Amino acid sequence: MNKKELIRTISQELGTSISQDKITLILDKAVEITKRTLVAGEPVKWSGFGSFIMKDIPPRRFYSMRLGEYVTSKGTKRITFIPSRSQ
């Protein structure tokens, strides 16, 4: 399901009370707030769905065939999703 299909499905479930434009705005704001919260270092928990957390990936050492020597990568951060146990 892509974003357009999700908006169409939500609109059908709610009936004609909310337009698809308003649903799109609400969905975009929810994603924006989720991103901002994760960047701040706080987890985002949606009851019955799961949690999003920002995970630190430490630097690692690997052999570069191109350079012919060992290189250390930069550490990074990655968003991780943990599904809810209740289904």
Wavefront OBJ file of the C-alpha trace (Angstrom):
o trace
v 0.000 0.000 0.000
v 1.415 3.374 -0.936
v 0.568 6.790 0.488
v -2.151 7.521 -2.086
v -3.900 4.198 -1.402
v -3.643 4.779 2.355
v -5.274 8.197 2.058
v -8.030 6.794 -0.166
v -8.695 3.954 2.308
v -8.831 6.315 5.299
v -11.211 8.572 3.387
v -13.516 5.620 2.581
v -13.422 4.382 6.188
v -14.371 7.820 7.548
v -16.967 8.513 4.895
v -17.368 11.989 3.436
v -16.750 13.837 6.711
v -13.064 14.609 5.935
v -11.606 15.410 2.512
v -8.571 13.588 1.115
v -6.634 16.878 1.175
v -7.113 17.180 4.939
v -6.144 13.535 5.455
v -2.981 14.147 3.404
v -2.135 17.182 5.540
v -2.678 15.217 8.774
v -0.578 12.290 7.545
v 2.254 14.599 6.415
v 2.246 16.406 9.781
v 2.315 13.086 11.670
v 5.378 11.966 9.689
v 7.069 15.355 10.163
v 6.493 15.289 13.935
v 7.742 11.685 14.097
v 10.956 12.654 12.277
v 11.506 15.672 14.517
v 10.983 13.580 17.662
v 13.426 10.894 16.489
v 16.082 13.491 15.622
v 15.695 14.871 19.166
v 16.617 11.392 20.432
v 13.216 10.391 21.794
v 11.454 7.149 20.804
v 8.043 7.273 19.107
v 5.580 4.658 20.370
v 2.273 3.958 18.640
v 0.122 1.698 20.782
v -0.896 -1.464 18.938
v 1.485 -0.728 16.041
v 5.051 -0.476 17.309
v 7.928 1.816 18.220
v 10.445 3.794 16.234
v 13.821 4.397 17.852
v 17.024 6.083 16.719
v 19.868 3.584 17.010
v 23.568 4.487 17.018
v 25.677 2.411 14.635
v 29.277 2.485 15.883
v 32.244 2.935 13.547
v 33.691 -0.309 12.209
v 37.003 -1.344 10.757
v 37.110 -3.086 7.373
v 39.577 -3.900 4.625
v 39.251 -1.802 1.474
v 40.220 -3.768 -1.643
v 40.470 -0.531 -3.633
v 42.878 1.127 -1.199
v 44.611 -2.080 -0.129
v 44.459 -1.174 3.553
v 42.223 -1.202 6.608
v 39.811 1.718 6.893
v 37.511 2.814 9.721
v 33.999 3.855 8.724
v 32.129 6.749 10.287
v 29.571 6.022 12.952
v 25.999 6.774 11.969
v 22.435 6.729 13.244
v 19.622 4.588 11.890
v 15.869 4.536 12.517
v 14.727 1.125 13.750
v 11.143 -0.132 13.941
v 10.094 -2.588 16.653
v 6.618 -4.044 16.023
v 4.073 -4.201 18.836
v 3.580 -7.568 20.511
v -0.211 -7.228 20.558
v -1.883 -7.970 17.233
l 1 2 3 4 5 6 7 8 9 10 11 12 13 14 15 16 17 18 19 20 21 22 23 24 25 26 27 28 29 30 31 32 33 34 35 36 37 38 39 40 41 42 43 44 45 46 47 48 49 50 51 52 53 54 55 56 57 58 59 60 61 62 63 64 65 66 67 68 69 70 71 72 73 74 75 76 77 78 79 80 81 82 83 84 85 86 87
